[in-house]
């Protein structure tokens, strides 16, 4: 299976409602982005602000089911390859240079795990977050959604209504925490992903043409240097995540996934 095929299969699995396995050691690795960010800093030898493009790349890996281990292994390989190249004396500026190596490492991990134990069997039983931390996460995001719904009511009533609906759905997720039964972390994350996608669809529908044009120009400028290094499937995933992130920022809305829960 090639890198393009691997990315496409993960994307199709999500579209058809199949769960995408993250390849992590249990669900205690929701600090996926922080681990990658800090590892890239360490390899590069400098602490830099992560650009919107780099965030979109990390999110595209997470959405495609690339495990943290595969991401870090791919980054290692990319730096080794960069050091051997004619550009080895220049610092690597972006995670975009690591994309091919990361997807190759993810493909190798997928092939190696074929026929092995399922992730469900290997998953740790410890809860990655306390229920109080989850409630605080849900309450903060719900309050932010309700605040934006109020501010949008006069100018964009339909979008305001969508934000209210999302806040109510988040309240239902919070109610799950009252059950004494063990939490189904995959199902909880799945619910939040559905809400994230609904919010993104609403923003795409109601964002003005000028805003979308500005964001796409910004995105094209960020990607211009790296398009020749990526396959069409990789670029499509990164573009989707970049636009998603920037629309949320423009409207002042949160990411709901547990991957964004602050420890």
Secondary structure, DSSP 8 states (H G I E B T S, - for coil): --HHHHHHHHHHHHHTT-------STT----HHHHHHHHHHHHHTS-----HHHHHHHHHHHHTT--HHHHHHHHHHHHHHHHHSTTTTS----GGGGHHHHHHHHHHHHHHHTTS--HHHH---S-SS-HHHHHHHHHHHHHHHHHHHHHHTTT-HHHHHHHHHHHHHHHHHHHHTTSSS---HHHHHHHHHHHHHHHHHHHHHHS-HHHHHHHHHHHHHHHTTTGGGS-HHHHHHHHHHHHHHHHHHHHT----SGGG---
